[in-house]
Every structure is written in structure tokens, then in C-alpha cells.
Amino acid sequence: MFEDQLIHQLAAELKHAQQTRTPVEHFSKRHPGMTVEDGYRTGRAWVELEKAGGKKVIGHKIGLTSRAMQISSQIDEPDYGTLLDDMLYVAKAGEVLEIPARNFIAPRVEVELAFVLKSPLAGPNVTVEDVLAATDHITPAIEIIDARIEQFDRHTRVMRKVVDTISDNAANAGIVIGAGDPAFRADPRATNRPWCGAILRLNGAVEETGLAAGVQGDPAIGIAWLANKLAPWGERLEAGEIVLAGSFTRPVAAKAGDLFEADYGPLGCLKFQFV
């Protein structure tokens, strides 16, 4: 296990990478003994730096929820990170939300569902039924992932390891959700969650399609998993928090000028452009 001094050093590197929009080299390359626990400790230390700077926690994200992604990352469970208030972008029905591309290093877009909680969820024995009882509504959501730790090594082009991704707040950098339209809010019990689907268009062309069943069969399963996973750290999911349940499409790279439309059918359409 890494010493606290090294954890804080790595967290400071992440903060500097975000401020300068310059990714750092893989932690796993410089510190081959890094463990998953070291990665989560580093991510938490970075969150504490952000909170010390005035940022507020608004929720959490779950990543690597598909079996294919877990196999490629050589792990057997998802990972998770923290959502902060400066990551939140709110779209309005019928309007195109503008997102500054300068806020990111190498942004990519993923299609998800978010659970907005009305009561806390504390492990270790949280069930899907508990999740549904604690959820105020589910809503379409876009996760913007990024790379404060470079995705591919600048010298060898080797992809970063899962401990790098976990250290990097599970790659989270932004979230787009809808507001001002009741269609963006769905009852978690009355909705056939696995069959919630979306069509993602990039500059008018269909780039990705998917069903929420790709997220462990039911995105609510991941919310229960996360509540239980946080318990050993003395943490819980809080009322009012947004929890991203995991992507059911592959990440799509974005750049300034790109216009995205994520059409969730009866749950509404999120339109946003990187500017």
C-alpha cells in the first residue's frame, strides 16, 4: 500500500493536469506496484483537493459496467468515481446546450441513465428493491469522460491500466442531464429499465445505439453495488445525489464544433454542442 505522501503527490499531479489541460503519464508505469485500493485512495485525495477549492459533491458515477469492458480492463467488477458541481451541465428540452471544449483534455461521450435519490442508501446489504425505494426518479444522462492521465502512453502507445483509470476519478469529467421537461423524469418502478434505449447522433449521423440492459442487465443493480462498495470506506449515497449507472454505448470522441443528440425516445432528447 502506498504511503500517504505518495498518494497526495499523485493527487496533486491530477489537479495540475486538469488545470493545465495536460495529461500526466501512467501512474502504473511509474509505480508498478500500484493496487486498486491505491487508485481509489488517490482519487479520493484528488476529490479532497477539489473540495478544498470550493467544489461540492453532487453524486457518483459507475464505470466499466459491461462484461466486455471488464474483460478488457482485466477486472471482474465495475469501478466508480465522484461527481462534483462544476461537472454538471443542464440541458433544456428543445434547446442545444453549449459546452466549452476548453474545459476538457480529450473528451468522450457516453450514453447512460442517472438515478436521482430522495433518501440515503448505506451498505453493506443494499438491494435493488432498496434502490428503487430510495430513488426519486431516473433520467437520461450523458457522461463526459476525460484523461487527466493519458489514455495511451506517449512513448509506447500502451493503454492505461485500470488502476490509472480509477485514480483518475474513473475518468469522469462531466455530466449532462435534462431539466424543465417532465419527460426527462421517469418513475423507476413504472419504467422497464433494461429496455430503456437511446440513439446517439454526432453531427446528424447515428454514431451509437444501445439498451440499458447492457448495464449488468438492469442499471439499478449497479446503484446497489455502489452503495455496498462504499460502506467499508464509511461512505454512503446521500439524498439528492445523482448516480450515473454506467454507459450502454461505447465512448464517442468529441471536439469543438461537434453537435450531439442523444434521443431516448419517450424519456426525451438531450442536445448539446462542444464549442
Order of alpha helices (4+ residues) and beta strands (2+ residues): alpha-alpha-alpha-beta-alpha-beta-beta-beta-beta-alpha-beta-alpha-beta-beta-beta-alpha-beta-beta-beta-beta
